[in-house]
Amino acid sequence: MSVPVSVEPSPEQHRRRGLQTLRNQAAAVPRAWLPGAVGYACLLIGLVNIASAIFPKLRKTKVHTWAGQLPGGTTTLAAAGTLMVGILLVVLAHALRRRKQRAWRAVCVLLPVGAALHILRWHQVGPAVVSLVLLVVMLVHRREFYAKADPRTRWRAAFNLVVMGIVSVLLGLLIVSVHPSSEVGHPSFTDRLQHVVFGLFAFEGPMRFHSDRVADLVYYSLAALGLVTALTTAYLLLRPEKPEPVLTAEDEVKVRALLERHGVRDSLGYFALRRDKSVLFSPTGKAAISYRVISGVMLASGDPVGDVEAWPGAIKVFMAEARAHAWVPAVVGCSEVGGEVWTREAGLDALELGDEAIVDTATFSLSGRAMRNVRQMVKRIERNGYSCQVRRVGELELEEKRRIADAAARWRGTDTERGFSMALGRFGDPVDDGCVVVTAHKAPEEGEPGYATGDDLRAVLHFVPWGPDGISLELMRRDRAADPGLNELLIVAALQEVPALGVKRVSLNFAMFRSALARGERIGAGPVLRAWRGLLVFLSRWFQIESLYKFNAKFQPEWEPRFLVYPATRDLPRIGFAVMQAEAFITLGMPKFGRKKQRQGLMPEPTAVSVTEAA
């Protein structure tokens, strides 16, 4: 029987293995600077090409000598080609910085085309070499451009048509303005605009130029602008459409099962059931993270749903998905425990965003000096004839669900539905029968809206479940013509009546930057803190910052901090912009019309009526 003999590696073998390990580690580490450098290089090349194609004098200066080292040429057709390449490189620059694979492929096509133009038409080897060197760099480091495409819709084609059309018209006006005309005096703006519009469709306009070469240059440049607009719009229109984020029925069942077992942890857990969010599960299926991708930001809200021990697995899946698409990962409204797990497992930073107001129903009372203002307001509203009802949504008849949904939509005040982190996005769905609805009623007087039908509904609150013994505020709407103080009446009625439904905790609105507002108004606050509070008060003219804090403080709640989790400080503006879009304070792109309404539950269903929240 042979005995295996262990051979100790020689020092040289150890050295080679060590070098190979170092090489493998170096190859595995992404070069974070490379996509940004390539993207900015493309942006610079594009801008120089556009300038050299538009301004005739630049083609006769030292700037043109530098531009000649970039893709493009200086003849009549080459100027139009330079303009096209420049616009496309400018458009692709941002996608390259985000490591997008499709942008890398497009630039890899543009660079050899530019090099071929130099070699075939002008026999200039230098510019072609520069283009090919950049191409080689991108090919060698092709693994740095791995990101998949973002979620998209066909509306981007219409958005591109509008934006590129405006840009093309502006550049066209610049082109016809800088080239001399043969007409006596300066052509009118109407003539120049008409010439540009005709040129974008490859037709001759009313303007005449000094030479045929200038006329051809303007003609081909305008035609190139029109061609770029048409090609980019056609590409966006004809490419396969990737569905928008949506919570599938199977995912919803899994998330509800997690909420049944662990929903008591987070008051925002139920909002993971918004149906315009996607969801990722941990490898064990014991935790999940719901999110939406907005402007390249992978935005999650609240804590992960499920077992805390399974959170790291879900976070790793979330971060892997963000890396695969080169999205910026971010979490808005997570708890202190959630923030600690996110920062530890994902290497992210956390910023205190504000505080959530939580009221213990067992200790809540209207007695005492601190509650005097609320007590007086509630009594005054009740003397004016208002009354409240507190019920589970499952207790409502279908017709009453419809009436509440219609009234809430009518009282919204804007065409845009708001809400993301603390909004469910529907009302009256049979799967949400555990929600709590509080309604305020007053019989309409003669001449008031609803007098003929006897509609006495004046305001509504909607709460979603927070474990077996808690609820979280999701919707607060009232008739604009109703008496002031009606919201206070609704909150007090909810806090006094929900203990009969087994509710011990009620989560009210989220107060952004609450601690800064509270500390800034105290005696002894420093100049920096006072200045920060003054800025927040100033911004409260447009956003409900101070008013929401003061409204919540009336009910003597406990304040639970909520955090924003982000990768780096430089990403905060981008994340803030995405959060504003998610909450619908900023709206971009085209409307979704009926399709969005159907998805979010606005349209009447055979068994339920829904309405999106606008907190």
C-alpha positions in Angstrom: 0.0 0.0 0.0 1.5 3.3 -1.1 1.5 6.2 1.2 1.1 9.7 -0.3 4.1 11.8 0.2 3.7 15.6 0.9 6.0 17.7 -1.1 6.7 21.2 0.4 6.6 23.9 -2.3 9.9 25.6 -2.9 10.5 29.2 -2.1 10.3 30.0 -5.8 6.9 28.4 -6.1 5.7 30.3 -3.0 6.9 33.5 -4.7 5.1 32.7 -8.0 1.9 31.8 -6.2 2.0 35.0 -4.2 2.5 37.1 -7.4 -0.4 35.3 -9.0 -2.6 35.9 -6.0 -1.8 39.6 -6.1 -2.5 39.7 -9.9 -5.9 38.0 -9.3 -6.7 40.4 -6.5 -5.7 43.4 -8.6 -7.9 42.1 -11.5 -10.8 41.6 -9.1 -10.7 45.1 -7.8 -12.7 47.5 -10.0 -11.0 50.6 -11.2 -13.5 53.1 -9.9 -11.8 56.0 -11.7 -11.8 54.5 -15.2 -15.5 54.8 -16.2 -15.6 58.3 -14.9 -12.4 59.2 -16.9 -13.8 57.6 -20.1 -17.2 59.3 -19.6 -15.7 62.8 -19.1 -13.3 62.2 -22.1 -16.3 61.4 -24.3 -18.1 64.5 -23.0 -15.1 66.7 -23.7 -14.6 65.2 -27.2 -18.3 65.6 -27.9 -18.3 69.3 -26.9 -15.2 70.0 -28.9 -16.6 68.2 -32.0 -19.9 70.2 -31.7 -18.1 73.5 -31.4 -15.7 72.7 -34.3 -18.7 71.7 -36.5 -20.7 74.8 -35.8 -18.2 77.6 -35.7 -16.2 78.1 -38.9 -13.4 80.1 -37.3 -12.6 77.3 -34.9 -11.6 75.1 -37.8 -8.9 77.6 -38.7 -7.4 78.0 -35.2 -5.2 76.0 -32.8 -8.4 74.7 -31.3 -9.2 73.0 -34.6 -5.7 71.5 -34.5 -6.6 69.9 -31.2 -10.1 69.0 -32.4 -8.6 67.3 -35.4 -7.1 64.7 -33.0 -10.6 63.7 -32.0 -13.1 61.7 -34.0 -14.5 63.7 -36.9 -13.2 65.7 -39.9 -13.1 69.2 -41.4 -14.7 68.8 -44.8 -18.3 69.5 -45.5 -19.6 66.0 -44.9 -17.0 65.5 -42.1 -18.4 68.5 -40.3 -21.9 67.0 -40.3 -20.4 63.7 -39.2 -18.4 65.5 -36.4 -21.7 67.0 -35.2 -23.4 63.7 -35.1 -20.5 62.0 -33.3 -20.3 64.9 -30.8 -23.9 64.8 -29.9 -23.9 61.0 -29.5 -20.8 61.1 -27.3 -22.3 63.8 -25.1 -25.5 61.7 -24.7 -23.5 58.6 -23.9 -21.0 60.2 -21.5 -23.2 59.9 -18.4 -24.1 56.3 -19.2 -20.4 55.5 -19.6 -19.7 57.0 -16.2 -22.3 54.7 -14.8 -20.6 51.7 -16.4 -23.5 50.9 -18.7 -22.7 48.1 -21.1 -24.9 49.4 -23.9 -23.2 52.8 -23.9 -19.8 51.0 -24.0 -20.9 49.1 -27.1 -22.2 52.3 -28.8 -18.9 54.2 -28.2 -16.9 51.2 -29.4 -18.8 51.6 -32.7 -18.4 55.4 -32.9 -14.6 55.5 -32.3 -13.6 53.3 -35.3 -16.1 55.1 -37.5 -14.4 58.3 -36.7 -11.0 56.8 -37.3 -12.2 55.4 -40.7 -13.3 58.9 -41.7 -9.9 60.3 -41.0 -8.0 57.6 -42.9 -10.3 57.3 -45.9 -11.1 61.0 -46.6 -8.2 63.0 -45.3 -5.3 60.5 -44.9 -4.6 61.8 -41.4 -3.1 59.0 -39.3 -2.7 60.9 -36.1 -6.4 61.5 -35.3 -7.2 58.0 -36.2 -4.5 56.7 -33.9 -6.0 58.7 -31.0 -9.4 57.2 -31.6 -8.1 53.7 -31.9 -6.0 54.1 -28.7 -9.1 55.1 -26.8 -10.9 52.2 -28.4 -8.2 49.8 -27.2 -8.3 51.2 -23.7 -12.1 50.5 -23.6 -11.7 47.0 -25.0 -8.9 46.1 -22.6 -11.0 47.3 -19.7 -14.4 46.1 -21.0 -15.1 44.4 -17.7 -15.4 47.8 -16.1 -18.6 48.4 -18.1 -20.8 45.6 -16.8 -24.0 47.5 -15.8 -27.3 46.3 -17.2 -29.9 48.7 -18.5 -32.3 50.6 -16.2 -36.1 49.9 -16.1 -37.6 51.8 -19.0 -40.9 52.5 -20.8 -41.8 53.7 -24.3 -42.5 57.1 -22.9 -38.7 57.8 -23.0 -38.9 57.8 -26.7 -41.4 60.7 -26.6 -39.3 62.5 -24.0 -36.2 62.0 -26.1 -38.1 63.4 -29.2 -39.1 66.6 -27.3 -35.6 67.2 -25.7 -33.6 66.3 -28.8 -35.9 68.3 -30.9 -35.4 71.4 -28.8 -31.6 70.9 -28.7 -31.6 70.4 -32.5 -33.5 73.6 -33.1 -31.3 75.6 -30.8 -28.1 74.2 -32.4 -29.6 74.7 -35.9 -30.3 78.4 -35.1 -26.7 78.7 -34.0 -25.4 77.1 -37.2 -27.4 79.4 -39.6 -26.5 82.4 -37.5 -22.8 82.0 -37.6 -22.5 81.3 -41.3 -22.7 84.4 -43.6 -25.8 84.9 -45.7 -25.9 86.3 -49.2 -29.0 88.4 -48.3 -28.8 92.1 -47.7 -29.0 92.7 -44.0 -29.5 90.1 -41.4 -32.2 87.4 -41.9 -35.2 87.7 -39.6 -35.6 85.2 -36.7 -38.6 83.8 -38.5 -36.6 83.0 -41.6 -33.8 81.4 -39.6 -36.3 79.3 -37.6 -38.1 78.2 -40.8 -34.7 77.3 -42.4 -33.8 75.2 -39.4 -37.1 73.4 -39.3 -36.9 72.6 -43.0 -33.3 71.6 -42.7 -34.0 69.1 -39.9 -36.2 67.3 -42.4 -33.5 67.5 -45.1 -35.3 70.2 -47.1 -33.9 73.5 -48.3 -35.0 76.6 -46.4 -35.6 80.2 -47.5 -32.1 81.4 -46.6 -29.3 81.7 -49.2 -25.6 81.7 -48.4 -22.5 83.2 -50.0 -21.2 80.0 -51.5 -22.4 76.5 -52.4 -19.9 75.0 -49.9 -21.4 77.0 -47.0 -24.9 76.1 -48.2 -23.9 72.4 -48.3 -22.3 72.7 -44.9 -25.5 74.1 -43.3 -27.7 71.7 -45.1 -25.8 68.6 -44.1 -25.4 69.9 -40.5 -29.1 70.4 -40.1 -29.9 67.1 -41.7 -27.4 65.4 -39.3 -29.2 67.0 -36.3 -32.6 65.7 -37.6 -31.1 62.2 -38.3 -29.7 62.0 -34.8 -33.0 63.0 -33.3 -34.9 60.4 -35.5 -32.4 57.6 -34.8 -32.3 58.0 -31.0 -36.1 58.3 -30.8 -36.6 55.2 -33.1 -34.1 53.2 -30.9 -35.9 54.1 -27.7 -39.3 53.4 -29.3 -38.4 50.0 -30.9 -36.2 48.5 -28.2 -37.8 45.8 -26.0 -39.8 47.3 -23.2 -38.7 46.2 -19.7 -41.7 46.2 -17.3 -41.7 48.8 -14.5 -41.2 47.6 -10.9 -44.2 45.8 -9.7 -45.0 43.6 -6.7 -46.1 40.3 -8.2 -48.9 38.3 -6.5 -46.4 35.6 -5.5 -44.1 38.2 -3.9 -47.0 39.8 -2.1 -47.9 36.5 -0.5 -44.4 36.0 0.7 -44.1 39.5 2.1 -47.4 39.2 3.9 -46.2 35.9 5.5 -43.0 37.7 6.7 -45.2 40.6 8.1 -47.4 38.1 10.0 -44.3 36.8 11.8 -42.1 39.9 12.1 -44.3 42.9 11.2 -44.3 44.2 14.8 -40.6 45.3 14.4 -41.1 48.2 12.0 -44.1 50.6 11.6 -43.3 51.0 8.0 -43.2 47.3 7.2 -46.7 47.2 5.7 -45.7 49.8 3.1 -43.5 47.2 1.5 -46.7 46.0 -0.1 -47.0 49.0 -2.4 -47.5 47.4 -5.8 -45.3 49.8 -7.7 -42.2 48.5 -5.8 -40.0 45.5 -6.6 -38.9 43.1 -3.9 -35.7 41.1 -3.3 -35.5 38.2 -0.8 -32.6 36.8 1.2 -31.2 33.4 0.1 -33.2 31.8 2.9 -36.4 33.7 2.1 -36.7 34.9 5.7 -36.1 38.6 4.9 -37.1 40.9 2.0 -36.3 44.4 0.8 -38.7 46.4 -1.3 -37.4 49.1 -3.6 -37.9 51.2 -6.7 -35.3 52.5 -9.1 -35.5 56.2 -9.7 -33.0 58.3 -11.8 -30.3 55.6 -11.3 -30.9 55.3 -7.5 -32.0 52.0 -6.1 -34.2 53.4 -3.3 -35.5 51.2 -0.5 -37.7 52.4 2.3 -37.9 51.4 6.0 -36.2 48.4 7.4 -35.9 45.0 5.7 -39.0 42.9 6.3 -38.5 39.7 8.2 -36.1 38.0 10.6 -33.4 40.4 11.7 -30.8 37.6 11.5 -31.7 37.2 7.8 -31.3 40.9 7.1 -27.6 40.7 6.1 -28.4 38.1 3.4 -31.2 40.3 1.9 -28.8 43.3 2.1 -26.1 41.4 0.2 -28.7 40.5 -2.5 -29.8 44.2 -2.7 -26.2 45.4 -3.0 -25.4 42.8 -5.7 -28.4 43.9 -7.7 -27.3 47.6 -7.4 -23.7 46.7 -8.5 -25.0 44.7 -11.5 -26.9 47.8 -12.8 -24.5 50.4 -11.4 -27.3 51.9 -9.4 -26.7 54.0 -6.4 -28.0 52.1 -3.3 -30.0 54.1 -0.8 -32.5 53.6 2.0 -34.9 56.3 3.2 -36.7 56.1 6.6 -34.9 53.1 8.2 -34.8 52.8 12.0 -31.7 53.0 14.1 -31.3 49.3 14.2 -31.8 49.1 10.5 -29.3 51.8 9.9 -26.7 50.0 12.0 -27.2 46.7 10.0 -27.0 48.6 6.7 -23.9 50.5 7.6 -22.2 47.3 8.9 -23.1 44.9 6.2 -23.0 47.2 3.1 -20.3 49.7 4.2 -22.7 52.6 3.8 -23.1 55.8 5.8 -26.2 57.0 7.7 -27.7 60.4 8.2 -30.5 61.2 10.6 -33.4 62.4 8.5 -36.1 63.1 11.1 -38.3 61.5 13.7 -41.5 59.4 13.6 -44.2 60.3 16.1 -45.5 57.3 18.0 -48.3 57.6 20.6 -49.1 55.0 23.3 -52.9 54.7 23.3 -52.9 53.4 26.9 -51.3 56.6 28.3 -52.9 59.1 25.9 -55.3 61.6 27.5 -56.7 65.0 26.7 -56.4 66.1 30.3 -53.6 68.4 31.5 -52.2 71.8 30.6 -50.1 70.4 27.7 -53.2 69.2 25.9 -55.4 72.3 26.6 -55.2 73.6 23.0 -56.1 70.3 21.5 -58.9 69.7 24.0 -60.4 73.1 23.3 -60.2 72.7 19.5 -61.8 69.2 19.6 -64.7 70.5 21.8 -65.2 73.4 19.4 -65.3 71.1 16.4 -67.8 68.8 18.1 -70.1 71.7 19.0 -70.1 72.6 15.3 -71.8 69.3 14.6 -68.9 67.0 13.6 -68.8 63.3 14.7 -66.3 60.5 14.0 -66.4 56.8 13.3 -63.5 54.4 13.8 -63.7 51.0 12.0 -61.7 48.3 10.3 -61.8 48.6 6.5 -63.3 45.1 6.4 -66.4 46.4 8.2 -67.2 48.8 5.3 -69.7 48.1 2.6 -68.5 48.3 -1.0 -70.5 51.4 -1.6 -69.0 53.2 1.4 -65.5 52.2 0.2 -66.3 53.8 -3.1 -67.6 56.9 -1.4 -64.5 57.3 0.8 -62.2 56.7 -2.1 -63.9 59.2 -4.4 -63.9 61.8 -1.6 -60.2 61.3 -0.9 -59.3 61.7 -4.5 -61.5 64.8 -4.8 -59.8 66.4 -1.7 -56.3 65.6 -2.9 -55.8 69.1 -4.3 -53.2 68.1 -6.9 -53.2 65.9 -10.0 -50.0 64.1 -8.7 -50.3 61.3 -6.2 -47.6 61.6 -3.5 -46.1 59.1 -1.2 -43.5 56.3 -1.2 -41.9 55.5 2.2 -45.1 56.0 4.2 -47.8 55.4 1.6 -49.6 52.2 0.6 -51.0 53.5 -2.7 -54.5 52.1 -2.4 -57.7 52.0 -0.3 -60.4 49.4 0.0 -58.6 46.4 -1.4 -60.0 43.2 0.1 -56.4 42.1 1.2 -56.2 45.2 3.3 -59.3 44.6 5.4 -57.1 44.8 8.5 -56.5 48.5 8.0 -58.3 51.1 10.1 -60.3 54.0 8.7 -61.5 57.0 10.7 -64.1 59.2 9.1 -65.5 62.6 10.1 -69.2 63.4 9.4 -71.4 66.5 9.4 -74.8 66.8 7.7 -74.5 69.3 4.8 -76.5 72.5 5.0 -78.6 73.8 2.2 -76.5 75.2 -0.6 -73.4 73.2 0.4 -71.9 70.5 -1.9 -73.5 67.1 -1.2 -76.8 68.6 0.2 -78.9 67.0 -2.6 -77.4 63.5 -2.0 -77.0 63.8 1.8 -73.3 63.1 1.7 -72.0 64.0 5.1 -68.4 62.8 4.8 -65.9 65.6 5.6 -62.5 63.9 6.3 -60.8 60.6 6.4 -57.8 59.0 8.1 -56.4 55.6 6.9 -54.1 53.5 9.0 -52.2 50.3 7.9 -51.4 47.5 10.3 -48.2 47.5 12.4 -48.0 44.0 13.8 -50.9 42.7 15.7 -51.3 45.6 18.1 -50.3 48.7 16.2 -51.3 50.9 13.3 -49.4 53.4 11.1 -50.9 56.5 9.5 -51.1 56.3 5.7 -53.6 58.8 4.6 -55.0 62.1 5.9 -57.4 64.1 3.8 -60.3 66.5 4.5 -62.7 68.7 2.7 -61.1 72.0 2.1 -64.3 73.8 3.1 -64.4 72.0 6.5 -63.7 73.8 9.7 -60.1 74.1 10.9 -59.2 71.6 13.6 -60.9 68.7 11.9 -57.6 66.7 11.6 -57.1 67.1 15.4 -60.5 65.7 15.9 -59.8 62.7 13.7 -56.5 61.9 15.5 -58.0 62.2 18.9 -60.9 60.0 17.9 -58.5 57.4 16.6 -56.3 57.4 19.7 -59.4 57.1 22.0 -61.3 54.4 20.0 -58.6 52.1 18.6 -57.8 50.4 22.0 -61.2 48.7 21.5 -59.7 47.2 18.3 -56.7 45.8 20.1 -54.4 48.7 19.1 -51.8 49.8 21.6 -49.5 51.9 19.4 -50.2 54.5 16.8 -47.6 55.9 14.4 -48.4 59.3 13.1 -46.7 61.5 10.5 -43.0 61.6 10.0 -41.4 65.0 11.0 -38.3 65.7 8.9 -35.4 67.4 10.8 -37.5 67.4 14.0 -34.5 67.4 16.3 -32.9 70.4 14.6 -36.1 72.4 14.9 -36.6 71.4 18.5 -33.0 72.1 19.6 -32.7 75.3 17.5 -35.6 77.0 19.3 -34.2 76.2 22.8 -32.4 78.8 24.9 -28.6 78.5 24.5 -28.7 77.2 20.9 -25.5 78.1 19.0 -25.4 80.2 15.9 -25.0 77.3 13.5 -28.0 75.5 14.9 -30.1 78.6 14.9 -29.1 79.3 11.3 -30.0 75.7 10.3 -33.4 76.0 12.0 -33.9 79.4 10.2 -33.3 77.7 6.9 -35.7 74.9 7.7 -38.4 77.4 8.7 -37.8 79.3 5.4 -38.2 76.0 3.4 -41.4 75.3 5.3 -43.1 77.9 3.1 -43.0 75.3 0.4 -42.6 72.0 2.3 -44.4 70.9 5.4 -41.4 70.8 7.7 -42.1 73.0 10.7 -45.9 72.7 10.5 -45.9 68.9 10.5 -43.5 68.8 13.5 -45.7 71.1 15.5 -48.9 69.2 14.5 -47.4 65.9 15.7 -46.0 67.5 18.9 -49.6 68.4 20.0 -50.3 64.8 20.9 -47.2 64.4 23.1 -45.7 61.4 21.2 -42.5 59.5 21.6 -40.0 60.3 18.9 -38.3 57.5 17.0 -35.4 58.6 14.8 -35.4 57.6 11.1 -32.3 57.6 8.9 -31.2 58.0 5.4 -28.5 55.4 4.3 -26.2 56.3 1.4 -22.9 55.3 -0.1 -21.0 58.6 -0.1 -21.5 62.3 0.5 -21.2 63.1 -3.2 -24.2 60.9 -3.9 -26.5 62.9 -1.5 -27.8 65.4 -4.1 -28.6 62.6 -6.5 -30.3 60.6 -3.8 -32.2 63.6 -2.5 -33.5 64.3 -6.1 -34.6 60.6 -6.3 -36.4 60.8 -3.0 -38.2 64.0 -4.1 -39.3 62.1 -7.3 -40.4 59.1 -5.3 -42.5 61.2 -3.0 -43.8 63.0 -6.2 -42.6 66.5 -5.1 -40.8 66.5 -8.4 -42.3 64.9 -11.5 -40.4 64.2 -14.7 -41.3 62.4 -17.9 -44.6 61.7 -19.5 -47.8 60.8 -17.6 -48.8 57.1 -17.4 -52.5 57.9 -17.8 -54.8 55.0 -17.1 -52.1 52.4 -17.0 -50.6 53.8 -13.8 -54.0 54.3 -12.2 -54.9 50.7 -12.8 -51.6 49.4 -11.4 -51.8 51.5 -8.3 -55.4 50.7 -7.6 -57.1 54.0 -8.5 -59.5 52.5 -11.0 -62.6 50.7 -9.6 -62.3 47.0 -9.3 -65.2 44.5 -9.3 -64.7 43.9 -5.5 -62.9 47.0 -4.3 -62.1 50.6 -4.8 -58.6 52.1 -4.2 -56.9 55.4 -4.0 -53.3 56.4 -3.7 -52.1 58.2 -0.7 -50.9 61.8 -0.6 -49.6 62.3 2.9 
